[in-house]
Amino acid sequence: MSVNWRNIGLFAAMGLVLVMVAAFQSWQLALTILNMSLISAIMALGVNMQWGYAGLFNVGIMGFTAVGGLAAVLIAMPPVNEAWAAGGLGAILGLMLGVATILAAVVVYKRMTPGRLRGMVIFAVIVVGWLVARFFFAPATQAIQAVNPASEGYLGGLGLPVILAWPVGAVFAAGAAWLVGKVSLGLRSDYLAIATLGISEIIIAILKHERWLARGVNNVTGIPRPVTRPVDLQPQPWVQDLAGRLGWSVSETASILSALGYSVLFVIVLAILIWLAEKALNSPWGRMMRAIRDNETAARAMGKDVTRRHLNIFVLGSAVCGLAGAMMVSLDGQLTPGSYEPLRFTFLIWVMVIVGGSGNNWGAVLGAFVIWFLWVQVEPAGRWLMEMVTSGMEPGSDLRRHLLDSASHMRLLTMGVALLLVLRFSPRGLIPEK
């Protein structure tokens, strides 16, 4: 069997598994797995660009994903006019003064000669700038958060179509990645991992605690969706007629149609990204990136600016992760900063890339489907298995209770086992790099 037919067979097997989920469990569950697998595939593509193309070890994936999710709020939610009147201008002025302070410190650093005087001047600029910015910023944000805090308490967004938030989320994440990359890409790979993880935690902490921006841990709900909601589809005559022909309830039919709409949109985005990624990988630029990945010293000797190329691919991969973050918030209809757990989901995305095949775009997509399917299905399967094992025990048995409680840990155990099996029997992934 040729490699191409083998790859097609792997994707066909994954499709068959989803069809079996639809047949034996529910179509709604199958489409939910499909949609989240498509978003995960886009995120895995971004990580694969950074690691598979250039060998950059980014552990701050969730930070860039969260920045993309924030774009959905800032673009799609309507503005809160009372909050803007209460402190909007003060908050903007405070932010501008903060940025001006940083720029002033940079100018002093570049213009003055090294020495104790330069350090003292930079310190003075930062302290004075911080005090002035806080003088305007703190009371403004307090006034914003006091406006109907139960449901608002933030500035809101622009009220534009939510689908515009997807490219904007990519731009936001790219901007954050550029700032991070300018500081940390000159470091060794282990220091780069620590730096990106720390910056990711900082980004998520800002989303959690700056309530004036996106309500913090109070969450933003009711974000407009790019696909008609099931509750709005139910009154449609054609939906009711389709439900009657299929023998399903109207609510179930509407939910399935809405999920299918998301699937179509996500497939289009993934197809465009795959096409662009394959074109880039097989171009002279892609060959140069792989040469830098394999031997930086030789690439530098050939006159390549390695740090600049690393910055390019770091920004590009982070932009793709930001795009996926905006899509995920659009699918959920809410922004919940507390759900962004860097270590947990960063690990999951990395497992997708490694299991699928690092350096291969199609491998990253397949790995996303396989790992997300296991992530969703393993816990109920583990619960069923534990119930079978403990069926003969006494209902009040401590061992039975312990085994049933342990079923919730089957996910991480399965991820580890899957990773070990792939590394043992197919160390280059299910679809290896050519």
VENDAGI-V895887 format. One record per residue. N is the residue number from 1. RES is the residue in one small letter. NEAR is the number of other ideal C-beta (glycine too) atoms within 8 Angstrom. Layout:
# VENDAGI-V895887
[[N/RES/NEAR] [N/RES/NEAR]]
This chain:
# VENDAGI-V895887
[[1/m/4] [2/s/5] [3/v/5] [4/n/6] [5/w/8] [6/r/9] [7/n/11] [8/i/8] [9/g/9] [10/l/11] [11/f/9] [12/a/8] [13/a/8] [14/m/12] [15/g/8] [16/l/8] [17/v/9] [18/l/12] [19/v/9] [20/m/8] [21/v/13] [22/a/12] [23/a/6] [24/f/5] [25/q/7] [26/s/7] [27/w/8] [28/q/10] [29/l/11] [30/a/13] [31/l/14] [32/t/10] [33/i/14] [34/l/10] [35/n/13] [36/m/11] [37/s/12] [38/l/12] [39/i/13] [40/s/16] [41/a/14] [42/i/16] [43/m/16] [44/a/16] [45/l/16] [46/g/18] [47/v/17] [48/n/17] [49/m/14] [50/q/14] [51/w/13] [52/g/11] [53/y/14] [54/a/13] [55/g/8] [56/l/13] [57/f/9] [58/n/14] [59/v/11] [60/g/16] [61/i/16] [62/m/13] [63/g/16] [64/f/18] [65/t/17] [66/a/15] [67/v/15] [68/g/20] [69/g/15] [70/l/14] [71/a/17] [72/a/16] [73/v/14] [74/l/11] [75/i/13] [76/a/15] [77/m/12] [78/p/6] [79/p/10] [80/v/12] [81/n/6] [82/e/9] [83/a/16] [84/w/12] [85/a/6] [86/a/11] [87/g/14] [88/g/12] [89/l/8] [90/g/12] [91/a/14] [92/i/8] [93/l/11] [94/g/16] [95/l/10] [96/m/8] [97/l/13] [98/g/12] [99/v/8] [100/a/9] [101/t/15] [102/i/9] [103/l/8] [104/a/10] [105/a/12] [106/v/8] [107/v/8] [108/v/12] [109/y/9] [110/k/6] [111/r/5] [112/m/10] [113/t/4] [114/p/4] [115/g/7] [116/r/5] [117/l/7] [118/r/12] [119/g/8] [120/m/8] [121/v/10] [122/i/11] [123/f/8] [124/a/8] [125/v/12] [126/i/10] [127/v/8] [128/v/9] [129/g/15] [130/w/10] [131/l/8] [132/v/10] [133/a/13] [134/r/9] [135/f/8] [136/f/12] [137/f/15] [138/a/9] [139/p/9] [140/a/17] [141/t/14] [142/q/9] [143/a/11] [144/i/16] [145/q/11] [146/a/8] [147/v/12] [148/n/8] [149/p/9] [150/a/5] [151/s/5] [152/e/12] [153/g/15] [154/y/14] [155/l/12] [156/g/11] [157/g/12] [158/l/7] [159/g/8] [160/l/9] [161/p/7] [162/v/13] [163/i/8] [164/l/10] [165/a/16] [166/w/13] [167/p/8] [168/v/12] [169/g/19] [170/a/14] [171/v/11] [172/f/13] [173/a/18] [174/a/13] [175/g/8] [176/a/14] [177/a/14] [178/w/10] [179/l/8] [180/v/14] [181/g/12] [182/k/7] [183/v/7] [184/s/11] [185/l/12] [186/g/4] [187/l/8] [188/r/5] [189/s/9] [190/d/7] [191/y/9] [192/l/14] [193/a/11] [194/i/9] [195/a/13] [196/t/14] [197/l/12] [198/g/9] [199/i/12] [200/s/17] [201/e/10] [202/i/9] [203/i/14] [204/i/14] [205/a/8] [206/i/9] [207/l/15] [208/k/10] [209/h/7] [210/e/10] [211/r/12] [212/w/13] [213/l/11] [214/a/13] [215/r/12] [216/g/11] [217/v/7] [218/n/7] [219/n/10] [220/v/11] [221/t/6] [222/g/6] [223/i/16] [224/p/8] [225/r/10] [226/p/10] [227/v/8] [228/t/7] [229/r/8] [230/p/10] [231/v/6] [232/d/7] [233/l/12] [234/q/11] [235/p/5] [236/q/7] [237/p/5] [238/w/6] [239/v/14] [240/q/10] [241/d/8] [242/l/10] [243/a/13] [244/g/7] [245/r/6] [246/l/7] [247/g/4] [248/w/8] [249/s/6] [250/v/10] [251/s/8] [252/e/11] [253/t/13] [254/a/14] [255/s/10] [256/i/12] [257/l/12] [258/s/13] [259/a/12] [260/l/9] [261/g/11] [262/y/13] [263/s/12] [264/v/8] [265/l/11] [266/f/13] [267/v/9] [268/i/8] [269/v/12] [270/l/13] [271/a/8] [272/i/8] [273/l/11] [274/i/12] [275/w/8] [276/l/8] [277/a/11] [278/e/9] [279/k/8] [280/a/9] [281/l/9] [282/n/6] [283/s/8] [284/p/5] [285/w/7] [286/g/11] [287/r/8] [288/m/11] [289/m/12] [290/r/10] [291/a/12] [292/i/15] [293/r/9] [294/d/5] [295/n/7] [296/e/8] [297/t/6] [298/a/8] [299/a/12] [300/r/9] [301/a/6] [302/m/7] [303/g/4] [304/k/10] [305/d/5] [306/v/10] [307/t/8] [308/r/7] [309/r/13] [310/h/13] [311/l/12] [312/n/8] [313/i/14] [314/f/16] [315/v/12] [316/l/11] [317/g/16] [318/s/17] [319/a/14] [320/v/15] [321/c/16] [322/g/20] [323/l/17] [324/a/15] [325/g/18] [326/a/17] [327/m/15] [328/m/11] [329/v/16] [330/s/16] [331/l/11] [332/d/8] [333/g/9] [334/q/10] [335/l/14] [336/t/8] [337/p/13] [338/g/7] [339/s/5] [340/y/13] [341/e/7] [342/p/15] [343/l/6] [344/r/7] [345/f/12] [346/t/14] [347/f/9] [348/l/12] [349/i/13] [350/w/9] [351/v/13] [352/m/18] [353/v/16] [354/i/12] [355/v/14] [356/g/19] [357/g/16] [358/s/14] [359/g/10] [360/n/15] [361/n/11] [362/w/11] [363/g/18] [364/a/19] [365/v/14] [366/l/16] [367/g/18] [368/a/15] [369/f/12] [370/v/14] [371/i/15] [372/w/13] [373/f/13] [374/l/12] [375/w/10] [376/v/11] [377/q/10] [378/v/11] [379/e/11] [380/p/7] [381/a/9] [382/g/12] [383/r/10] [384/w/8] [385/l/9] [386/m/12] [387/e/9] [388/m/7] [389/v/7] [390/t/12] [391/s/6] [392/g/3] [393/m/8] [394/e/5] [395/p/5] [396/g/5] [397/s/9] [398/d/5] [399/l/8] [400/r/12] [401/r/9] [402/h/8] [403/l/11] [404/l/11] [405/d/7] [406/s/9] [407/a/12] [408/s/8] [409/h/7] [410/m/12] [411/r/11] [412/l/7] [413/l/8] [414/t/11] [415/m/14] [416/g/8] [417/v/8] [418/a/13] [419/l/11] [420/l/8] [421/l/8] [422/v/13] [423/l/8] [424/r/6] [425/f/5] [426/s/8] [427/p/7] [428/r/7] [429/g/16] [430/l/12] [431/i/11] [432/p/10] [433/e/10] [434/k/3]]
